[in-house]
Amino acid sequence: MRMYDLIMKKRNGSELTTEEINFFVDGYTKGTIPDYQVSALMMAIYFQKMNKRETADLTMAMVNSGNTIDLSAIEGIKVDKHSTGGVGDTTTLILAPIVAAAGIPVAKMSGRGLGHTGGTLDKLESFEGFSVEMPIEKFIEDVNTRKIAIAGQSGDLAPADKKLYALRDVTATVDNMSLIASSIMSKKIASGADAIVLDVKTGSGAFMKEEDKSFELAQEMVDIGNSVGRNTIGVVTDMDQPLGFAVGNILEVKEAIDTLKGQGPEDLTELCYTLGSYMIMLAGKAKSAEEAREVLKHIIESGSGLNKLKELVEIQGGNPEVVDNPELFKKAPIVEEVLAPKDGYVKSIKADDIGLAALVLGAGRETKESEIDLAVGVVLRKKIGDYVKAGESIATIHANDMDKKKSSEEIILKAYGFSDEEIKAPKLIKGIVTKEGIKKF
């Protein structure tokens, strides 16, 4: 088998066989096939596309390029959640405890974020002493006995995806549905879940800006998951403005705690109920989303979700008292308001710019080596559809440096758009994607 023949075959619009896909993924991972030939194949795939069978085969070839996590020793159906990214997306810190409190095993492998704020691991490390490093034996034991564990992702999961993504990033071949979907799903499948709920973001703060494209990506990923034996559902959700109010690590953790107390932002609460309902359904603990939602409401109202977060923090070495008293968290030395320049309704909030405002303060990483300041960030006071008067606060900045604070404030003011006309808030849940197809709301 020659790489030259695979490139020509795909260039001419033909299907690659399972064996051919395995050949090039294996060869590229081991370094026996050079960048320039794989670049040519990626460009051929970009223009000629892949069908559903090829996409599933590419996904599994990347899964099998490295280690996979065997969670079979964990009792019950393991359901994972994946978000395609956004601003202020702290759902895992709420979802993991409430789903675990429903008796469903939550075996979560997470990463560290590059970009606006830290990832789930960084947020959990806001609890002093919290450890995300543990042997797989302890991870499995914690999930079996406590129904929950969140650990750092192994560097050996889907190594082919890391190499291919880096190559696509510099050869203008990122934006292809099959390549995007297989990249995301390879890591999820390698992580060992039995079922997967996907939160596919759409809008100005999402990877996919157009709603139709977001549904297309969700369908592609759902099809991959189901074709390889993972029951998979996609939920397409709005990211035309940040989710919730807080953008920044400790600030988002505080907001998650509020949500577990039943006092969180309406949109963040609704998203957790929606995603959590499908997780409970896939785990076989409810027959409908409505029945599952009632289970989750009871978990929050009873305080068992909050208690499960405290349990998670304690078993992984953190101080659970901080959950009851968030004032114990580290605080930024500078806390100042951003004031509205005029009267009007909030027409738009550029989510990416709010993320950038938090990044400027030090809430995220520009490179893997960047140090995160867990205390800094932005808390929005007004969202799309809200009325505001000139001089009223639209956001609060938590900073450690006045120059950074001024830069962040300038970005926030430019991110907000105002209108004299009344504005309707955007719909949060755009639709659901299953193996039966797309249902838009």
C-alpha positions as CSV (number, residue, x, y, z in Angstrom):
1,M,0.0,0.0,0.0
2,R,1.4,3.4,-1.0
3,M,0.4,6.8,0.4
4,Y,0.6,8.2,-3.1
5,D,-2.3,6.0,-4.2
6,L,-4.5,7.0,-1.3
7,I,-3.9,10.7,-2.1
8,M,-4.8,10.2,-5.7
9,K,-7.8,8.0,-4.9
10,K,-9.3,10.6,-2.6
11,R,-8.4,13.5,-4.9
12,N,-10.5,11.8,-7.6
13,G,-13.5,11.5,-5.2
14,S,-13.3,7.8,-4.3
15,E,-13.9,6.2,-0.9
16,L,-11.0,5.1,1.2
17,T,-11.3,1.6,2.6
18,T,-11.0,0.9,6.3
19,E,-7.6,-0.7,5.7
20,E,-6.4,2.4,3.8
21,I,-7.5,4.8,6.6
22,N,-5.8,2.6,9.3
23,F,-2.6,2.5,7.1
24,F,-2.2,6.3,6.9
25,V,-3.2,7.0,10.5
26,D,-0.9,4.4,11.9
27,G,2.0,5.5,9.6
28,Y,1.6,9.1,10.4
29,T,1.4,8.5,14.2
30,K,4.6,6.4,14.0
31,G,6.4,8.9,11.8
32,T,6.8,6.7,8.7
33,I,4.5,8.8,6.5
34,P,5.7,12.5,6.1
35,D,3.8,15.7,6.8
36,Y,3.7,16.7,3.2
37,Q,1.8,13.5,2.1
38,V,-0.7,13.7,4.9
39,S,-1.2,17.4,4.2
40,A,-2.0,16.5,0.6
41,L,-4.5,13.9,1.8
42,M,-6.1,16.3,4.2
43,M,-6.6,18.8,1.4
44,A,-8.1,16.1,-0.8
45,I,-10.5,15.2,2.1
46,Y,-11.3,18.8,2.6
47,F,-12.6,19.2,-1.0
48,Q,-13.9,15.6,-1.7
49,K,-15.2,15.0,1.8
50,M,-15.7,11.6,3.6
51,N,-18.9,9.6,3.9
52,K,-20.3,8.4,7.2
53,R,-18.4,5.0,7.1
54,E,-15.1,6.7,6.3
55,T,-15.6,9.2,9.1
56,A,-16.4,6.5,11.6
57,D,-13.3,4.5,10.4
58,L,-11.1,7.6,10.8
59,T,-12.5,8.2,14.3
60,M,-11.7,4.6,15.4
61,A,-8.3,4.7,13.7
62,M,-7.4,7.7,15.9
63,V,-8.9,6.0,19.0
64,N,-6.7,3.0,18.4
65,S,-3.6,5.1,17.8
66,G,-2.9,5.3,21.5
67,N,-4.2,4.2,24.9
68,T,-7.9,3.8,25.6
69,I,-9.4,3.9,29.1
70,D,-11.1,0.7,30.1
71,L,-14.0,1.6,32.5
72,S,-15.6,-1.8,32.4
73,A,-14.8,-2.3,36.1
74,I,-17.2,0.6,36.9
75,E,-20.7,-0.6,37.6
76,G,-23.6,0.8,35.5
77,I,-23.8,2.9,32.3
78,K,-21.1,5.5,32.1
79,V,-22.4,8.7,30.4
80,D,-20.0,11.5,29.4
81,K,-20.8,15.1,28.4
82,H,-18.7,17.1,25.9
83,S,-19.1,20.8,25.1
84,T,-17.6,22.2,21.9
85,G,-16.5,25.2,23.9
86,G,-17.8,28.6,24.8
87,V,-17.5,31.5,27.2
88,G,-18.5,31.1,30.8
89,D,-19.2,27.4,30.3
90,T,-19.0,25.9,33.8
91,T,-21.6,23.2,33.3
92,T,-19.4,20.2,34.3
93,L,-19.0,21.5,37.8
94,I,-22.8,21.4,38.1
95,L,-23.7,18.4,35.9
96,A,-21.2,16.0,37.4
97,P,-22.5,16.3,41.0
98,I,-26.2,16.3,40.1
99,V,-26.0,13.3,37.7
100,A,-23.8,11.4,40.3
101,A,-26.4,12.3,43.0
102,A,-29.0,10.5,40.8
103,G,-26.9,7.3,41.2
104,I,-25.3,7.4,37.7
105,P,-21.5,6.9,37.6
106,V,-19.7,10.0,36.5
107,A,-16.1,9.0,35.4
108,K,-14.9,12.3,33.9
109,M,-11.5,12.8,32.2
110,S,-11.0,16.5,31.6
111,G,-8.3,18.8,30.2
112,R,-6.8,22.2,30.9
113,G,-8.0,25.1,28.8
114,L,-6.1,27.2,26.3
115,G,-8.0,30.4,25.8
116,H,-10.3,32.7,27.7
117,T,-10.3,30.8,31.0
118,G,-8.9,27.6,32.4
119,G,-10.6,24.2,31.8
120,T,-12.5,22.1,34.3
121,L,-9.4,21.0,36.0
122,D,-8.1,24.5,36.6
123,K,-11.5,25.5,38.0
124,L,-11.5,22.5,40.4
125,E,-8.0,23.4,41.5
126,S,-9.5,26.6,42.8
127,F,-10.2,24.4,45.9
128,E,-6.9,24.5,47.6
129,G,-5.4,21.0,47.7
130,F,-7.7,19.5,45.1
131,S,-5.8,16.8,43.1
132,V,-6.7,15.9,39.5
133,E,-3.8,13.3,39.3
134,M,-4.7,9.8,40.5
135,P,-3.9,6.2,39.5
136,I,-6.7,4.6,37.4
137,E,-7.4,2.2,40.3
138,K,-8.4,5.0,42.6
139,F,-10.3,6.7,39.8
140,I,-12.4,3.5,39.3
141,E,-12.8,2.9,43.1
142,D,-14.0,6.5,43.7
143,V,-16.6,6.2,40.9
144,N,-17.8,2.8,42.2
145,T,-18.1,3.9,45.8
146,R,-19.0,7.6,45.4
147,K,-20.3,7.7,41.8
148,I,-18.0,10.5,40.9
149,A,-14.3,11.3,40.0
150,I,-12.8,13.9,37.8
151,A,-9.2,13.4,36.7
152,G,-6.6,14.8,34.3
153,Q,-6.7,13.3,30.8
154,S,-4.0,10.9,29.8
155,G,-1.5,12.4,27.3
156,D,-1.6,9.1,25.3
157,L,-5.3,9.3,24.3
158,A,-5.8,9.6,20.5
159,P,-2.2,10.8,19.8
160,A,-3.0,10.7,16.0
161,D,-5.6,13.4,16.5
162,K,-3.1,15.7,18.1
163,K,-0.7,15.3,15.2
164,L,-3.4,15.6,12.6
165,Y,-5.0,18.7,14.2
166,A,-1.7,20.5,14.4
167,L,-1.1,19.7,10.7
168,R,-4.7,20.8,9.7
169,D,-4.2,24.0,11.7
170,V,-1.3,25.1,9.5
171,T,-2.7,23.8,6.1
172,A,-6.1,25.5,6.1
173,T,-7.9,22.1,6.4
174,V,-9.6,22.5,9.9
175,D,-13.0,23.5,8.6
176,N,-14.3,20.1,7.3
177,M,-17.2,18.3,9.1
178,S,-15.7,14.8,9.0
179,L,-12.3,16.0,10.3
180,I,-13.9,18.1,13.0
181,A,-16.3,15.5,14.2
182,S,-13.8,12.6,14.1
183,S,-11.3,14.7,16.1
184,I,-13.8,15.5,18.9
185,M,-15.3,12.0,19.0
186,S,-12.0,10.1,19.0
187,K,-11.1,11.6,22.4
188,K,-14.5,11.0,23.8
189,I,-14.6,7.3,22.7
190,A,-11.0,6.7,23.9
191,S,-12.1,8.0,27.3
192,G,-14.2,4.9,27.8
193,A,-17.8,6.2,28.1
194,D,-20.8,4.0,27.2
195,A,-22.9,6.9,26.1
196,I,-22.3,10.6,25.3
197,V,-24.3,13.8,25.4
198,L,-22.8,16.5,23.2
199,D,-23.4,20.2,23.9
200,V,-22.8,21.8,20.4
201,K,-22.5,25.6,20.7
202,T,-23.6,28.0,18.0
203,G,-23.2,31.7,17.6
204,S,-20.6,34.5,17.9
205,G,-18.8,32.8,20.8
206,A,-18.7,29.3,19.3
207,F,-16.5,27.5,17.0
208,M,-19.5,27.1,14.7
209,K,-21.0,30.5,14.1
210,E,-23.9,29.4,11.9
211,E,-26.8,27.5,13.4
212,D,-27.2,25.2,10.3
213,K,-23.5,24.2,10.5
214,S,-23.8,23.5,14.2
215,F,-26.7,21.1,13.6
216,E,-24.7,19.5,10.8
217,L,-21.7,19.0,13.1
218,A,-24.0,17.6,15.8
219,Q,-25.5,15.1,13.4
220,E,-22.1,14.0,12.2
221,M,-20.9,13.4,15.8
222,V,-24.1,11.6,16.8
223,D,-23.8,9.4,13.8
224,I,-20.2,8.5,14.6
225,G,-21.0,7.7,18.2
226,N,-24.0,5.5,17.4
227,S,-22.1,3.7,14.6
228,V,-19.4,2.6,17.0
229,G,-21.8,1.4,19.7
230,R,-21.9,4.6,21.9
231,N,-25.5,5.8,22.4
232,T,-25.1,9.5,21.5
233,I,-27.3,12.6,21.6
234,G,-26.5,16.2,20.6
235,V,-28.0,19.3,22.0
236,V,-27.4,22.5,20.0
237,T,-27.2,25.6,22.3
238,D,-26.8,29.3,22.0
239,M,-23.4,31.0,22.5
240,D,-24.2,34.4,21.1
241,Q,-23.5,35.7,24.6
242,P,-21.6,34.2,27.5
243,L,-23.4,31.4,29.5
244,G,-24.4,32.6,32.9
245,F,-22.7,35.7,34.3
246,A,-19.2,34.7,35.4
247,V,-16.1,34.4,33.2
248,G,-13.1,33.4,35.2
249,N,-12.1,30.4,37.3
250,I,-13.1,31.1,40.9
251,L,-15.9,33.3,39.8
252,E,-17.3,30.5,37.7
253,V,-16.9,28.0,40.6
254,K,-18.9,30.4,42.8
255,E,-21.6,30.6,40.2
256,A,-21.7,26.8,40.0
257,I,-22.2,26.6,43.8
258,D,-25.0,29.1,43.5
259,T,-26.6,27.0,40.8
260,L,-26.4,23.8,42.9
261,K,-28.2,25.8,45.6
262,G,-30.9,26.7,43.2
263,Q,-29.8,30.3,42.9
264,G,-27.9,30.3,39.7
265,P,-28.4,32.2,36.4
266,E,-31.5,31.1,34.5
267,D,-29.7,30.1,31.3
268,L,-27.0,28.1,33.1
269,T,-29.6,26.3,35.2
270,E,-31.7,25.5,32.1
271,L,-28.7,24.1,30.2
272,C,-27.7,21.8,33.1
273,Y,-31.3,20.5,33.4
274,T,-31.4,19.8,29.7
275,L,-28.0,18.1,29.4
276,G,-28.5,16.3,32.7
277,S,-31.9,15.0,31.6
278,Y,-30.4,13.4,28.5
279,M,-27.6,11.9,30.6
280,I,-30.1,10.3,32.9
281,M,-32.1,9.0,30.0
282,L,-29.1,7.4,28.3
283,A,-28.1,5.8,31.7
284,G,-31.5,4.2,31.7
285,K,-32.7,6.0,34.9
286,A,-35.7,7.7,33.3
287,K,-38.0,7.0,30.4
288,S,-38.4,10.7,29.2
289,A,-36.6,14.0,29.5
290,E,-39.5,15.3,31.5
291,E,-39.2,12.5,34.1
292,A,-35.4,13.0,34.3
293,R,-35.8,16.8,34.8
294,E,-38.0,16.2,37.8
295,V,-35.3,13.9,39.3
296,L,-32.7,16.7,38.8
297,K,-35.0,19.4,40.3
298,H,-35.4,17.3,43.4
299,I,-31.6,16.8,43.6
300,I,-31.0,20.5,43.6
301,E,-33.9,21.4,45.9
302,S,-32.9,18.7,48.4
303,G,-29.2,19.9,48.4
304,S,-27.9,16.4,47.4
305,G,-26.2,17.9,44.4
306,L,-24.4,20.4,46.5
307,N,-23.4,17.7,49.0
308,K,-22.1,15.6,46.1
309,L,-19.8,18.5,45.1
310,K,-18.5,18.7,48.6
311,E,-17.9,14.9,48.6
312,L,-16.0,15.2,45.3
313,V,-13.8,18.0,46.7
314,E,-13.1,16.1,49.9
315,I,-12.2,12.7,48.3
316,Q,-9.8,14.5,45.9
317,G,-7.9,16.4,48.6
318,G,-9.7,19.8,48.6
319,N,-11.3,21.7,51.4
320,P,-15.1,21.0,51.3
321,E,-15.8,23.9,53.7
322,V,-15.3,26.3,50.8
323,V,-18.5,25.0,49.2
324,D,-20.5,26.1,52.2
325,N,-18.5,29.3,52.5
326,P,-17.3,30.6,49.1
327,E,-15.9,33.7,50.9
328,L,-12.9,31.5,51.7
329,F,-11.8,31.5,48.1
330,K,-8.9,33.7,47.1
331,K,-10.1,37.2,46.0
332,A,-8.7,39.6,43.4
333,P,-7.4,42.9,45.0
334,I,-9.2,45.2,42.5
335,V,-12.9,45.0,42.0
336,E,-14.5,47.7,39.9
337,E,-17.7,48.3,37.9
338,V,-18.0,48.9,34.1
339,L,-20.7,51.5,33.6
340,A,-23.1,51.7,30.7
341,P,-22.4,54.6,28.4
342,K,-26.1,55.2,27.5
343,D,-29.6,54.2,28.2
344,G,-31.1,51.4,26.2
345,Y,-31.7,47.6,25.8
346,V,-28.7,45.3,25.5
347,K,-28.8,44.3,21.9
348,S,-25.7,42.2,21.7
349,I,-22.7,40.9,23.7
350,K,-19.8,39.6,21.7
351,A,-19.0,36.5,23.7
352,D,-15.5,36.1,22.3
353,D,-14.7,39.7,23.4
354,I,-15.9,39.1,26.9
355,G,-13.6,36.0,26.9
356,L,-10.8,38.2,25.7
357,A,-11.5,40.7,28.5
358,A,-11.0,37.8,31.0
359,L,-7.9,36.6,29.3
360,V,-6.3,40.0,29.4
361,L,-6.8,40.0,33.2
362,G,-4.9,36.6,33.4
363,A,-7.9,34.2,33.7
364,G,-6.8,32.0,30.8
365,R,-3.7,30.7,28.9
366,E,-2.3,32.2,25.7
367,T,0.3,29.3,25.7
368,K,0.6,26.0,27.5
369,E,3.2,27.6,29.7
370,S,1.0,30.5,30.8
371,E,0.2,30.8,34.5
372,I,-3.5,31.4,35.4
373,D,-4.6,33.8,38.1
374,L,-7.6,31.8,39.4
375,A,-9.2,34.9,41.1
376,V,-9.5,37.3,38.2
377,G,-12.3,37.6,35.6
378,V,-15.5,39.3,34.7
379,V,-19.0,39.1,36.1
380,L,-21.7,40.4,33.8
381,R,-24.6,42.4,35.3
382,K,-26.7,42.8,32.1
383,K,-27.4,40.2,29.4
384,I,-29.2,40.5,26.0
385,G,-32.7,41.9,26.4
386,D,-32.0,43.7,29.7
387,Y,-32.7,47.4,30.0
388,V,-29.9,49.6,31.4
389,K,-29.6,53.3,32.3
390,A,-26.5,55.3,31.6
391,G,-24.0,55.0,34.5
392,E,-25.5,51.7,35.6
393,S,-23.1,48.7,36.0
394,I,-23.1,46.3,33.1
395,A,-20.2,44.2,34.4
396,T,-17.8,43.9,37.4
397,I,-14.1,43.4,36.8
398,H,-12.0,41.4,39.2
399,A,-8.3,42.3,38.5
400,N,-4.8,42.2,40.0
401,D,-3.4,45.1,38.0
402,M,-4.9,48.5,37.1
403,D,-3.4,48.5,33.5
404,K,-5.0,45.1,32.8
405,K,-8.2,46.3,34.4
406,K,-8.3,49.3,32.0
407,S,-7.6,47.2,29.0
408,S,-10.3,44.7,30.0
409,E,-12.8,47.5,30.6
410,E,-12.2,48.9,27.1
411,I,-12.8,45.5,25.6
412,I,-16.1,45.0,27.6
413,L,-17.5,48.4,26.5
414,K,-16.8,47.5,22.8
415,A,-18.4,44.1,23.3
416,Y,-21.8,45.5,24.3
417,G,-24.3,46.8,21.8
418,F,-27.3,48.8,22.8
419,S,-30.7,49.6,21.2
420,D,-33.6,52.0,21.9
421,E,-36.0,49.3,20.8
422,E,-36.9,46.4,23.1
423,I,-34.9,43.3,22.4
424,K,-35.9,39.7,23.0
425,A,-33.3,37.4,24.6
426,P,-32.0,34.6,22.3
427,K,-33.4,31.1,22.7
428,L,-30.9,29.0,24.6
429,I,-31.8,25.4,23.4
430,K,-31.9,25.4,19.6
431,G,-32.7,21.7,19.1
432,I,-31.9,18.1,19.7
433,V,-30.0,15.7,17.4
434,T,-30.5,11.9,17.8
435,K,-29.8,8.9,15.5
436,E,-33.4,9.5,14.2
437,G,-32.4,13.0,13.0
438,I,-32.7,16.7,13.9
439,K,-35.5,18.3,16.0
440,K,-35.3,22.1,16.1
441,F,-37.1,24.1,18.7
